[in-house]
């Protein structure tokens, strides 16, 4: 995936978690990223949880995407992963 459409989520993600869209895109594009589709916490079953590594931030990030179409996603949010998501990422390796 090249990158999510961050038109609606970029400012929210930055204001609340200080994560830049480039960092979130790195995590989403991590070859070892773990995808939960749908996100188990999703109420709509339209969102996807991606846990991946951002090299520029040097951290594992949890990124929430929303299906826009077959192969495209809106970027909704992202943050540094909590210990549970970090474990999910490491155990998948």
C-alpha positions, -999 to 999 in steps of 0.1 A, spaced: 0 0 0 15 33 -9 -2 56 16 -35 63 32 -56 94 24 -49 115 55 -72 144 45 -95 140 75 -73 123 101 -39 140 100 -46 169 122 -64 148 148 -36 123 149 -10 151 153 -30 170 179 -37 140 201 -7 118 196 21 138 179 23 112 151 31 125 116 14 110 85 48 100 71 55 80 103 21 64 101 26 55 65 60 39 73 42 17 99 15 7 74 40 -1 48 63 -21 71 68 -55 55 63 -71 89 32 -51 98 3 -70 114 -32 -62 100 -64 -68 118 -93 -64 93 -117 -56 107 -102 -40 138 -115 -60 168 -124 -27 185 -143 -13 155 -180 -7 160 -187 -3 123 -165 -32 111 -151 -7 85 -118 1 102 -86 -17 101 -59 -18 128 -23 -19 115 6 -24 138 40 -17 122 74 -2 128 82 34 119 119 37 112 120 75 114 102 75 147 120 43 159 88 30 174 60 5 168 28 24 159 -8 14 159 -26 30 129 -63 30 123 -75 30 87 -110 31 73 -119 13 40 -125 38 13 -128 14 -16 -113 -19 -27 -76 -10 -23 -77 25 -7 -81 37 29 -86 69 48 -62 74 76 -81 79 108 -56 79 137 -23 66 149 -3 64 181 27 47 197 16 11 204 7 1 239 24 -31 253 -4 -54 241 0 -42 205 38 -43 207 35 -79 218 12 -87 189 37 -72 165 67 -90 180 49 -124 182 40 -122 146 77 -120 135 
